[in-house]
């Protein structure tokens, strides 16, 4: 599972170092690439196996359902397979533009995925999440967490 947060810099070619603890997850799953897509102001990175589960579920959605159409047009169509070489992944210009990534980024573990945020946007999102956390704690307790 991907957990923890770390700050990194993108180089001029869009290459991003993957933290050792995230690289361990990829090594355990024998993965040499990630599937990266856009989501809610950042990028989500999945192993190919975990992405396959998402694709299978998406393929079974009703073809003419407006929510399914929007989901596929935004989330699924944004996905790119990105090779991991020498502990780094290269983010395409399209992915970087979609998530407004400049130089300073934060990688955020999300269990079966990790997120890639522009650092200032992450700081705003973290403060928002921190502010609502006491309110959502009861809902989480109701779910058994």
Secondary structure, 3 states (H helix, E strand, C coil): CECCEEEEECCCCCEEECCHHHHHHHHHCCCCEEEEEEECCEEEEECHHHHHHHHHHHHCCCCCCHHHHHHHHHHHCCCEEEEEECCEEECCHHHHHHCCCCCEEEEEECECEEEEEEHHHHHHHHHHHHHHHHHHHHHHHHCCC
